[in-house]
Amino acid sequence: MHPRPDLNPSAPSDTAASGSPDASVNAASGAGSGSEPLIALVGSANSGKTTLFNLLTGSHYNTINYPGATVEFAIGPGKTFLGFPCRVMDTPGLTSLIPASLDEKVTVDALFARHRPDVVVAVVDANQLSRHLYLVKQLQDLGFNLVIALTMSDLLVQRGRHIDARKLSEMLECPVLPLDPRRKDKAADLGRLVEERWLAGRAASGRTGADQQAYKAFAAGMTEERVQGYYAALDEVERLVSVQDDGKKEPGARFASADRILLHPVYGLAIFLAAMFVIFTSIFWMATPFMDLIDGAFGWTISGLKHVLPQSWIVDLIADGAIGGVGTVMVFLPQILILFFAMGYLEDSGYLARGAALVDKPLSKIGLNGKSFVPLLSGYACAIPAMMAARTIPNRYERNLTIFIIPLMSCSARLPVYTLLLAFITPRGKPWIGGLALTGLYLAGMVLGALVSTVISKLRRNKDISGFILELPALRKPVLRVVVASTYHKAEQYLRKAGLTIVAISLGLWVLTHTPPVEAPSVSASAAVSAPAAVSAVAGLESAPPSALAPSPEPGGREYVTVTHSYAAQLGRFIEPVTRPMGLDWRGGVAMICGFAAREVFVSAMALMYRIDDTQGDGLADRLLARMSEVTFEGTNEKVFTVSSVLGVILFFMIALQCFSTVAVAKAESGGWKLAAIQLVVYTGVAYVLTVILVQGLRALGVA
């Protein structure tokens, strides 16, 4: 028999010294005492906890391989392969039940205040056993019913070691199951262990965990001496259960060698930039055939619908407003999928955690630290969860500063806008130019954020700068199934979030561009050809496409003339003195306003405002690009979209705070309207001024 270390040094008398479910607690579990128990997944950041949650619930939540990704707990129904009906709760990572940040406090509140789990599955990284068992021992002392899921064992084997799970289970007096959370082979075994612990707990007392009063007493008793005693005992546990495999070397020199390159201040940064360039070039190159397929399908659907159904206001509303609006955004879905897949692959490999360590020193120069890397990187997907991820930053000044600069990161909603405008100025057959430009835009967001953060830090010096300690995950080969599932789920979320908004705005904008109905004289085709000036004088459509020159009948004997006499036109002409210096006419101004609801709506709004010709056989995106190349300012031959005006629009979208949802989240996360209002006014105002300077400056230099 091996000696058993004292795992309960100086335990106070008012807390449970055992992990048994009948520990001395004063409150029954309020979360899972019914027919479906609540299973809580608890563990340190980067231990595989959220990956296990995805496996057990099929939720496919975003799994990010660096600390601070989960900022709220999530509850989902367990899959049938667990063997019994249950609910599973994912929680933010924590190293101790004494919270040191807002995200750790979320977990503590979930365990002791909001939800009282029937069984806690403690997710423990086998490579850092004693450190992660510290949390396990705290959970035991507070009477939680425990099962330990031992993860990352494959990485430990590569280093020539393994953990004796049976011996560890005996020493901790609770079940221990080694598993890979990315694979289902051990899921049924985990379900069996959890069910056994749940039934045993119900038979013993029906209670698990501690109430808030017991927790406060426990927290007060966590002295430095007691903590040191815990770690000393747990180090001995690790020594006793860790087995060195014969014929294998002790630690992975291969990973250390790779990190010397990946974390190098010069080579590491060069590799990071090269990886981003490859990803964004692929967005242009690999997505093209799929985009053409989707583009052609929507174009064929619209043309077929108008050919089969009688011409009417309702048919045009459905075809051009609904289907056309969604189609102009759906066509960019392949590019978004490539972006999500590439970033997910890097996340699952552990590479992006190296990026956090790599940028810690540069971020410290601008008033931040490596903890801001996670929210800033998340901002490239969406600013809303990125701002929520900033809760992991304990320093309030650094947290608010991070929230303030997150909108400068180019989110995925800007991708359709960027790719459309870059396609307009990029030579065909040279996707690497577009990829290089797109890489520059994404890097420019980080540079702008750094400049803004530097200016604020200089104006308001903050002496309370927190440190940065990052636990690097081991480099590993990602599981393709997990990355694909995560990509699918994120794309689905993107379409659900953007889809309803795009359809609603596209329909609303179509109605605004076709109301109120106006009487228009009937003009024969020959008259329209021989006397275009007369048609223009009557309808005011000098720059309209051919399909808009003839009035369309409306039910009830009324007729409508598209766009130029509409409510949208009245709004556009009202703001045109503001948009004209930016290089846009009133129609582009209306599309820009629609972009404030959601950035990706700008593309569908452009298609509606400029009335792309549906008689051509090309896809929607090709027709929109062709229309952009020919449209002129009303009453003139001056082209609206030129190199200067397109660059101006790109600059505006790169800086301006278009998404109103971002404003609401900034207000909620910062605790008031001040920061959110400053973001909206400053970013939009600066974007407008810089856009006007850029456009007018280029034109003064002879760049059209």
BAKOL-788497 format. One record per residue (C-alpha): z negated, y negated, x; residue number from 1. Coordinates in steps of 0.1 Angstrom, whole numbers. Layout:
N
ATOM      zz      yy      xx    nr
ATOM       Z       Y       X   NUM
...
// end
This chain:
704
ATOM      zz      yy      xx    nr
ATOM       0       0       0     1
ATOM       8     -35      12     2
ATOM     -18     -62      11     3
ATOM     -15     -86     -19     4
ATOM     -19    -123      -9     5
ATOM     -42    -144     -30     6
ATOM     -17    -161     -54     7
ATOM     -43    -182     -72     8
ATOM     -61    -203     -46     9
ATOM     -88    -225     -61    10
ATOM     -77    -220     -96    11
ATOM     -96    -242    -120    12
ATOM    -116    -224    -147    13
ATOM     -98    -240    -176    14
ATOM     -64    -227    -168    15
ATOM     -51    -191    -170    16
ATOM     -51    -172    -137    17
ATOM     -28    -145    -149    18
ATOM       8    -144    -162    19
ATOM      -2    -122    -191    20
ATOM       8    -134    -226    21
ATOM     -29    -134    -237    22
ATOM     -39    -160    -212    23
ATOM     -65    -185    -224    24
ATOM     -45    -211    -242    25
ATOM     -55    -228    -273    26
ATOM     -22    -232    -292    27
ATOM       3    -208    -306    28
ATOM      39    -210    -298    29
ATOM      57    -232    -323    30
ATOM      92    -224    -312    31
ATOM      99    -188    -313    32
ATOM      72    -170    -334    33
ATOM      98    -162    -360    34
ATOM     125    -135    -361    35
ATOM     146    -152    -334    36
ATOM     125    -159    -302    37
ATOM     133    -188    -280    38
ATOM     141    -179    -244    39
ATOM     138    -208    -219    40
ATOM     157    -208    -186    41
ATOM     137    -226    -160    42
ATOM     143    -231    -123    43
ATOM     152    -253     -94    44
ATOM     184    -272     -93    45
ATOM     213    -253     -80    46
ATOM     197    -219     -86    47
ATOM     224    -207    -111    48
ATOM     204    -216    -142    49
ATOM     232    -233    -162    50
ATOM     257    -206    -152    51
ATOM     233    -180    -166    52
ATOM     230    -201    -198    53
ATOM     268    -202    -201    54
ATOM     269    -164    -197    55
ATOM     241    -157    -222    56
ATOM     253    -181    -249    57
ATOM     291    -183    -243    58
ATOM     286    -221    -243    59
ATOM     306    -228    -211    60
ATOM     286    -259    -204    61
ATOM     297    -278    -173    62
ATOM     282    -260    -143    63
ATOM     280    -284    -113    64
ATOM     269    -270     -79    65
ATOM     246    -298     -69    66
ATOM     212    -312     -81    67
ATOM     211    -334    -111    68
ATOM     239    -321    -133    69
ATOM     218    -312    -163    70
ATOM     199    -342    -178    71
ATOM     191    -328    -213    72
ATOM     181    -294    -225    73
ATOM     205    -274    -246    74
ATOM     198    -246    -271    75
ATOM     224    -220    -281    76
ATOM     224    -186    -298    77
ATOM     223    -156    -275    78
ATOM     253    -133    -273    79
ATOM     252     -99    -289    80
ATOM     252     -81    -255    81
ATOM     216     -92    -251    82
ATOM     207     -65    -276    83
ATOM     186     -86    -300    84
ATOM     190    -120    -318    85
ATOM     175    -149    -299    86
ATOM     180    -185    -289    87
ATOM     185    -196    -253    88
ATOM     174    -230    -239    89
ATOM     188    -245    -207    90
ATOM     167    -271    -190    91
ATOM     172    -296    -161    92
ATOM     162    -283    -127    93
ATOM     128    -288    -114    94
ATOM     107    -276     -84    95
ATOM      73    -282     -99    96
ATOM      57    -287    -133    97
ATOM      44    -320    -119    98
ATOM      77    -340    -126    99
ATOM      90    -363     -99   100
ATOM     120    -377    -119   101
ATOM     132    -383    -154   102
ATOM     152    -351    -156   103
ATOM     122    -330    -145   104
ATOM     101    -348    -172   105
ATOM     127    -336    -197   106
ATOM     120    -300    -188   107
ATOM      82    -305    -189   108
ATOM      84    -321    -223   109
ATOM     106    -293    -236   110
ATOM      81    -267    -224   111
ATOM      49    -283    -236   112
ATOM      58    -308    -263   113
ATOM      91    -302    -280   114
ATOM      96    -264    -277   115
ATOM      72    -237    -269   116
ATOM      93    -207    -256   117
ATOM      84    -171    -263   118
ATOM      97    -160    -230   119
ATOM     106    -180    -198   120
ATOM     133    -166    -176   121
ATOM     125    -181    -142   122
ATOM     158    -184    -122   123
ATOM     150    -179     -85   124
ATOM     173    -182     -55   125
ATOM     168    -152     -33   126
ATOM     177    -173      -3   127
ATOM     148    -197      -8   128
ATOM     123    -173     -23   129
ATOM      89    -189     -14   130
ATOM     100    -224     -25   131
ATOM     112    -213     -58   132
ATOM      83    -189     -65   133
ATOM      60    -220     -64   134
ATOM      73    -230     -98   135
ATOM      69    -193    -110   136
ATOM      33    -193    -100   137
ATOM      26    -226    -119   138
ATOM      42    -211    -150   139
ATOM      20    -180    -147   140
ATOM     -11    -201    -143   141
ATOM      -3    -218    -176   142
ATOM       1    -185    -194   143
ATOM      39    -183    -199   144
ATOM      55    -150    -206   145
ATOM      78    -145    -176   146
ATOM     109    -126    -164   147
ATOM     123    -135    -130   148
ATOM     161    -136    -126   149
ATOM     168    -133     -89   150
ATOM     201    -150     -81   151
ATOM     223    -155     -50   152
ATOM     214    -121     -37   153
ATOM     250    -116     -26   154
ATOM     247    -145      -2   155
ATOM     215    -131      12   156
ATOM     232     -97      19   157
ATOM     259    -115      38   158
ATOM     232    -127      61   159
ATOM     219     -92      67   160
ATOM     189     -92      44   161
ATOM     179     -83       9   162
ATOM     148     -87     -14   163
ATOM     128     -56     -25   164
ATOM     128     -65     -62   165
ATOM     104     -37     -71   166
ATOM      78     -47     -46   167
ATOM      82     -84     -56   168
ATOM      77     -74     -93   169
ATOM      45     -55     -84   170
ATOM      31     -84     -64   171
ATOM      38    -110     -91   172
ATOM      30     -87    -120   173
ATOM      61     -96    -139   174
ATOM      96     -81    -142   175
ATOM     122     -91    -115   176
ATOM     159     -85    -120   177
ATOM     185     -93     -93   178
ATOM     217    -105    -109   179
ATOM     248    -126    -105   180
ATOM     248    -152    -133   181
ATOM     286    -154    -131   182
ATOM     290    -117    -141   183
ATOM     280     -97    -173   184
ATOM     271     -64    -156   185
ATOM     233     -72    -156   186
ATOM     231     -92    -188   187
ATOM     221     -63    -210   188
ATOM     194     -53    -186   189
ATOM     181     -89    -187   190
ATOM     181     -88    -225   191
ATOM     161     -56    -225   192
ATOM     134     -70    -202   193
ATOM     132    -102    -222   194
ATOM     129     -83    -255   195
ATOM     101     -61    -240   196
ATOM      82     -91    -228   197
ATOM      86    -109    -262   198
ATOM      74     -78    -282   199
ATOM      45     -73    -258   200
ATOM      35    -110    -262   201
ATOM      36    -107    -299   202
ATOM      15     -76    -299   203
ATOM     -11     -91    -276   204
ATOM     -17    -125    -291   205
ATOM      15    -140    -304   206
ATOM      10    -170    -281   207
ATOM      26    -180    -249   208
ATOM      23    -211    -227   209
ATOM      -1    -239    -227   210
ATOM      -6    -269    -250   211
ATOM      -5    -305    -236   212
ATOM     -43    -307    -231   213
ATOM     -43    -276    -210   214
ATOM     -13    -289    -191   215
ATOM     -30    -322    -183   216
ATOM     -60    -303    -169   217
ATOM     -37    -282    -148   218
ATOM     -19    -312    -135   219
ATOM     -51    -329    -126   220
ATOM     -62    -299    -106   221
ATOM     -30    -297     -84   222
ATOM     -46    -311     -53   223
ATOM     -29    -311     -19   224
ATOM     -52    -284      -7   225
ATOM     -43    -262     -37   226
ATOM      -5    -267     -32   227
ATOM      -8    -258       5   228
ATOM     -27    -226      -6   229
ATOM       1    -217     -30   230
ATOM      28    -221      -3   231
ATOM       8    -201      23   232
ATOM       4    -172      -1   233
ATOM      40    -173     -13   234
ATOM      53    -174      23   235
ATOM      34    -142      29   236
ATOM      50    -127      -3   237
ATOM      84    -136      10   238
ATOM      76    -119      43   239
ATOM      65     -87      27   240
ATOM      94     -83       2   241
ATOM     122     -95      26   242
ATOM     140     -66      42   243
ATOM     162     -69      73   244
ATOM     193     -46      69   245
ATOM     201     -24      99   246
ATOM     231     -34     120   247
ATOM     235     -69     106   248
ATOM     227    -102     121   249
ATOM     200    -124     106   250
ATOM     215    -157      93   251
ATOM     250    -168      85   252
ATOM     263    -186     115   253
ATOM     297    -188      97   254
ATOM     283    -212      71   255
ATOM     265    -233      98   256
ATOM     298    -235     117   257
ATOM     317    -246      86   258
ATOM     291    -272      78   259
ATOM     294    -287     113   260
ATOM     330    -296     103   261
ATOM     326    -304      66   262
ATOM     296    -326      72   263
ATOM     311    -344     102   264
ATOM     313    -382      96   265
ATOM     349    -382     107   266
ATOM     364    -348     102   267
ATOM     344    -342      70   268
ATOM     357    -374      55   269
ATOM     392    -366      65   270
ATOM     390    -332      49   271
ATOM     376    -348      17   272
ATOM     405    -373      15   273
ATOM     431    -346      22   274
ATOM     417    -325      -6   275
ATOM     418    -354     -30   276
ATOM     454    -361     -20   277
ATOM     465    -325     -26   278
ATOM     448    -325     -60   279
ATOM     464    -357     -72   280
ATOM     499    -348     -58   281
ATOM     495    -315     -77   282
ATOM     488    -335    -109   283
ATOM     523    -349    -107   284
ATOM     542    -319     -92   285
ATOM     527    -289    -110   286
ATOM     523    -305    -144   287
ATOM     558    -317    -148   288
ATOM     575    -286    -163   289
ATOM     546    -282    -188   290
ATOM     547    -318    -197   291
ATOM     584    -316    -204   292
ATOM     578    -286    -226   293
ATOM     551    -303    -247   294
ATOM     571    -335    -247   295
ATOM     602    -318    -261   296
ATOM     582    -298    -287   297
ATOM     567    -330    -302   298
ATOM     601    -348    -301   299
ATOM     617    -318    -318   300
ATOM     590    -317    -345   301
ATOM     593    -354    -353   302
ATOM     631    -353    -355   303
ATOM     630    -321    -376   304
ATOM     604    -335    -400   305
ATOM     625    -367    -406   306
ATOM     657    -346    -410   307
ATOM     642    -322    -436   308
ATOM     621    -346    -456   309
ATOM     635    -376    -475   310
ATOM     630    -410    -458   311
ATOM     599    -427    -470   312
ATOM     569    -447    -458   313
ATOM     546    -416    -460   314
ATOM     570    -394    -439   315
ATOM     573    -421    -412   316
ATOM     535    -425    -413   317
ATOM     529    -388    -406   318
ATOM     558    -384    -381   319
ATOM     555    -416    -361   320
ATOM     519    -425    -367   321
ATOM     501    -392    -366   322
ATOM     523    -367    -348   323
ATOM     538    -392    -324   324
ATOM     505    -408    -316   325
ATOM     489    -374    -307   326
ATOM     520    -363    -289   327
ATOM     520    -392    -265   328
ATOM     485    -382    -253   329
ATOM     489    -344    -256   330
ATOM     518    -346    -232   331
ATOM     493    -355    -204   332
ATOM     470    -325    -211   333
ATOM     485    -304    -183   334
ATOM     476    -331    -158   335
ATOM     440    -333    -172   336
ATOM     437    -295    -170   337
ATOM     448    -295    -133   338
ATOM     423    -322    -125   339
ATOM     394    -303    -143   340
ATOM     404    -270    -127   341
ATOM     406    -284     -92   342
ATOM     373    -302     -94   343
ATOM     356    -272    -110   344
ATOM     368    -250     -82   345
ATOM     354    -273     -56   346
ATOM     321    -276     -75   347
ATOM     317    -238     -78   348
ATOM     324    -233     -41   349
ATOM     296    -256     -31   350
ATOM     319    -280     -14   351
ATOM     311    -311     -35   352
ATOM     274    -309     -25   353
ATOM     287    -315      11   354
ATOM     303    -346      -3   355
ATOM     270    -358     -15   356
ATOM     254    -354      19   357
ATOM     285    -369      35   358
ATOM     283    -401      15   359
ATOM     245    -406      17   360
ATOM     247    -428      48   361
ATOM     275    -450      34   362
ATOM     257    -453       1   363
ATOM     225    -464      18   364
ATOM     244    -494      32   365
ATOM     251    -507      -4   366
ATOM     217    -502     -19   367
ATOM     221    -466     -31   368
ATOM     216    -431     -17   369
ATOM     231    -396     -21   370
ATOM     214    -392     -55   371
ATOM     239    -416     -69   372
ATOM     268    -394     -58   373
ATOM     264    -370     -87   374
ATOM     266    -397    -114   375
ATOM     294    -415     -96   376
ATOM     314    -383     -92   377
ATOM     308    -375    -128   378
ATOM     322    -409    -137   379
ATOM     356    -395    -126   380
ATOM     354    -372    -157   381
ATOM     337    -395    -182   382
ATOM     314    -425    -179   383
ATOM     292    -414    -207   384
ATOM     277    -382    -193   385
ATOM     278    -399    -158   386
ATOM     254    -426    -170   387
ATOM     232    -400    -185   388
ATOM     232    -381    -152   389
ATOM     218    -412    -135   390
ATOM     184    -403    -151   391
ATOM     179    -380    -121   392
ATOM     174    -411     -99   393
ATOM     137    -419    -100   394
ATOM     140    -455     -86   395
ATOM     147    -478    -116   396
ATOM     166    -503     -95   397
ATOM     189    -477     -80   398
ATOM     194    -461    -114   399
ATOM     204    -493    -131   400
ATOM     227    -502    -102   401
ATOM     244    -468    -104   402
ATOM     249    -472    -142   403
ATOM     263    -506    -136   404
ATOM     291    -494    -112   405
ATOM     299    -461    -129   406
ATOM     326    -477    -152   407
ATOM     346    -486    -120   408
ATOM     351    -449    -114   409
ATOM     385    -439    -129   410
ATOM     376    -415    -157   411
ATOM     399    -388    -170   412
ATOM     408    -410    -200   413
ATOM     425    -434    -177   414
ATOM     447    -406    -163   415
ATOM     473    -408    -191   416
ATOM     476    -445    -186   417
ATOM     479    -443    -148   418
ATOM     505    -415    -149   419
ATOM     526    -432    -175   420
ATOM     527    -465    -156   421
ATOM     531    -449    -122   422
ATOM     560    -428    -135   423
ATOM     576    -461    -145   424
ATOM     576    -474    -109   425
ATOM     577    -441     -89   426
ATOM     612    -429     -78   427
ATOM     622    -396     -95   428
ATOM     621    -366     -74   429
ATOM     593    -379     -51   430
ATOM     561    -368     -67   431
ATOM     542    -372     -35   432
ATOM     545    -410     -39   433
ATOM     529    -408     -73   434
ATOM     502    -385     -59   435
ATOM     495    -408     -31   436
ATOM     493    -438     -55   437
ATOM     470    -419     -78   438
ATOM     447    -409     -50   439
ATOM     446    -445     -40   440
ATOM     436    -456     -75   441
ATOM     407    -431     -76   442
ATOM     395    -441     -42   443
ATOM     399    -477     -51   444
ATOM     373    -472     -79   445
ATOM     348    -460     -53   446
ATOM     356    -489     -30   447
ATOM     353    -514     -59   448
ATOM     319    -499     -68   449
ATOM     308    -502     -32   450
ATOM     318    -538     -31   451
ATOM     300    -546     -64   452
ATOM     269    -527     -53   453
ATOM     269    -545     -19   454
ATOM     271    -579     -35   455
ATOM     243    -572     -59   456
ATOM     221    -557     -32   457
ATOM     226    -588     -11   458
ATOM     218    -611     -40   459
ATOM     188    -591     -50   460
ATOM     171    -574     -21   461
ATOM     152    -543     -32   462
ATOM     125    -532      -8   463
ATOM     117    -500     -27   464
ATOM     146    -478     -15   465
ATOM     140    -442     -22   466
ATOM     148    -414       2   467
ATOM     174    -386      -3   468
ATOM     167    -349       2   469
ATOM     195    -325      -8   470
ATOM     194    -288     -10   471
ATOM     228    -276       1   472
ATOM     241    -245     -17   473
ATOM     258    -218       3   474
ATOM     295    -219       5   475
ATOM     310    -192     -16   476
ATOM     342    -180     -32   477
ATOM     343    -193     -68   478
ATOM     347    -168     -96   479
ATOM     380    -176    -112   480
ATOM     369    -165    -147   481
ATOM     340    -190    -146   482
ATOM     362    -219    -134   483
ATOM     389    -212    -160   484
ATOM     363    -210    -188   485
ATOM     347    -242    -177   486
ATOM     381    -259    -175   487
ATOM     390    -247    -209   488
ATOM     358    -259    -224   489
ATOM     360    -294    -208   490
ATOM     396    -297    -220   491
ATOM     386    -287    -255   492
ATOM     358    -313    -254   493
ATOM     382    -339    -242   494
ATOM     407    -332    -270   495
ATOM     379    -331    -296   496
ATOM     365    -364    -284   497
ATOM     398    -381    -280   498
ATOM     418    -364    -307   499
ATOM     401    -378    -338   500
ATOM     399    -413    -322   501
ATOM     436    -412    -313   502
ATOM     447    -400    -347   503
ATOM     426    -425    -365   504
ATOM     437    -454    -343   505
ATOM     474    -443    -343   506
ATOM     474    -441    -381   507
ATOM     456    -474    -385   508
ATOM     479    -491    -360   509
ATOM     510    -477    -377   510
ATOM     498    -491    -410   511
ATOM     491    -525    -395   512
ATOM     526    -525    -379   513
ATOM     542    -517    -413   514
ATOM     523    -538    -437   515
ATOM     525    -560    -456   516
ATOM     559    -549    -471   517
ATOM     584    -577    -471   518
ATOM     616    -582    -490   519
ATOM     646    -578    -466   520
ATOM     682    -583    -475   521
ATOM     704    -552    -476   522
ATOM     726    -553    -445   523
ATOM     756    -530    -441   524
ATOM     761    -510    -409   525
ATOM     793    -530    -402   526
ATOM     776    -563    -407   527
ATOM     747    -552    -384   528
ATOM     772    -544    -357   529
ATOM     794    -575    -361   530
ATOM     767    -600    -367   531
ATOM     735    -589    -348   532
ATOM     724    -625    -346   533
ATOM     723    -628    -383   534
ATOM     702    -597    -386   535
ATOM     679    -611    -359   536
ATOM     676    -644    -377   537
ATOM     666    -627    -409   538
ATOM     643    -600    -396   539
ATOM     631    -615    -363   540
ATOM     640    -583    -345   541
ATOM     659    -596    -315   542
ATOM     641    -572    -292   543
ATOM     637    -543    -316   544
ATOM     653    -509    -311   545
ATOM     683    -499    -332   546
ATOM     661    -479    -356   547
ATOM     642    -510    -366   548
ATOM     672    -533    -373   549
ATOM     678    -518    -407   550
ATOM     651    -522    -434   551
ATOM     636    -490    -447   552
ATOM     630    -484    -484   553
ATOM     595    -481    -497   554
ATOM     585    -463    -529   555
ATOM     584    -487    -558   556
ATOM     616    -506    -549   557
ATOM     600    -526    -521   558
ATOM     613    -527    -486   559
ATOM     595    -531    -453   560
ATOM     606    -545    -419   561
ATOM     589    -529    -390   562
ATOM     564    -546    -366   563
ATOM     575    -582    -364   564
ATOM     562    -593    -398   565
ATOM     532    -571    -398   566
ATOM     495    -578    -396   567
ATOM     496    -564    -361   568
ATOM     523    -589    -352   569
ATOM     501    -617    -365   570
ATOM     472    -606    -343   571
ATOM     495    -600    -313   572
ATOM     511    -634    -315   573
ATOM     476    -650    -318   574
ATOM     466    -635    -285   575
ATOM     499    -637    -267   576
ATOM     490    -670    -249   577
ATOM     463    -648    -232   578
ATOM     484    -618    -225   579
ATOM     516    -636    -214   580
ATOM     501    -646    -180   581
ATOM     493    -609    -175   582
ATOM     530    -601    -179   583
ATOM     527    -586    -214   584
ATOM     541    -598    -247   585
ATOM     522    -597    -280   586
ATOM     530    -560    -285   587
ATOM     515    -550    -252   588
ATOM     485    -571    -260   589
ATOM     479    -552    -293   590
ATOM     482    -519    -273   591
ATOM     457    -533    -248   592
ATOM     432    -542    -276   593
ATOM     435    -506    -290   594
ATOM     426    -494    -255   595
ATOM     392    -509    -259   596
ATOM     383    -482    -285   597
ATOM     394    -454    -261   598
ATOM     415    -459    -229   599
ATOM     439    -430    -237   600
ATOM     448    -446    -270   601
ATOM     468    -473    -250   602
ATOM     497    -448    -245   603
ATOM     501    -439    -282   604
ATOM     497    -476    -291   605
ATOM     525    -484    -268   606
ATOM     547    -459    -285   607
ATOM     540    -473    -319   608
ATOM     542    -510    -309   609
ATOM     575    -507    -291   610
ATOM     590    -483    -317   611
ATOM     606    -457    -295   612
ATOM     639    -445    -308   613
ATOM     635    -411    -324   614
ATOM     672    -404    -326   615
ATOM     674    -395    -290   616
ATOM     669    -359    -279   617
ATOM     646    -367    -250   618
ATOM     608    -361    -251   619
ATOM     583    -387    -262   620
ATOM     572    -397    -228   621
ATOM     608    -400    -215   622
ATOM     618    -421    -246   623
ATOM     587    -443    -241   624
ATOM     596    -449    -204   625
ATOM     632    -456    -214   626
ATOM     620    -481    -240   627
ATOM     597    -498    -215   628
ATOM     626    -503    -191   629
ATOM     647    -522    -217   630
ATOM     622    -541    -239   631
ATOM     623    -579    -234   632
ATOM     602    -609    -245   633
ATOM     613    -621    -280   634
ATOM     640    -646    -279   635
ATOM     647    -641    -242   636
ATOM     664    -617    -218   637
ATOM     633    -614    -196   638
ATOM     620    -579    -192   639
ATOM     584    -572    -202   640
ATOM     578    -543    -179   641
ATOM     585    -549    -143   642
ATOM     569    -539    -110   643
ATOM     546    -569    -112   644
ATOM     535    -565    -148   645
ATOM     530    -527    -145   646
ATOM     509    -532    -114   647
ATOM     489    -558    -133   648
ATOM     482    -535    -162   649
ATOM     471    -508    -138   650
ATOM     447    -532    -121   651
ATOM     433    -543    -155   652
ATOM     426    -507    -166   653
ATOM     411    -500    -132   654
ATOM     384    -527    -136   655
ATOM     381    -536    -172   656
ATOM     354    -520    -194   657
ATOM     378    -508    -222   658
ATOM     356    -480    -238   659
ATOM     331    -494    -263   660
ATOM     312    -461    -263   661
ATOM     304    -468    -226   662
ATOM     287    -501    -237   663
ATOM     265    -483    -262   664
ATOM     254    -456    -236   665
ATOM     248    -483    -210   666
ATOM     225    -501    -234   667
ATOM     206    -469    -242   668
ATOM     202    -457    -206   669
ATOM     192    -491    -192   670
ATOM     168    -498    -220   671
ATOM     184    -530    -233   672
ATOM     216    -550    -240   673
ATOM     214    -571    -209   674
ATOM     231    -547    -184   675
ATOM     256    -535    -210   676
ATOM     266    -571    -220   677
ATOM     270    -581    -183   678
ATOM     292    -551    -177   679
ATOM     315    -559    -206   680
ATOM     318    -596    -199   681
ATOM     320    -595    -161   682
ATOM     343    -565    -157   683
ATOM     367    -576    -184   684
ATOM     367    -612    -172   685
ATOM     372    -603    -136   686
ATOM     399    -578    -145   687
ATOM     418    -604    -165   688
ATOM     416    -631    -137   689
ATOM     426    -607    -109   690
ATOM     455    -593    -131   691
ATOM     469    -628    -137   692
ATOM     466    -637    -100   693
ATOM     483    -604     -90   694
ATOM     512    -608    -115   695
ATOM     518    -644    -109   696
ATOM     514    -641     -72   697
ATOM     540    -612     -70   698
ATOM     564    -632     -91   699
ATOM     559    -663     -69   700
ATOM     568    -640     -39   701
ATOM     600    -629     -57   702
ATOM     587    -595     -70   703
ATOM     599    -593    -106   704
// end
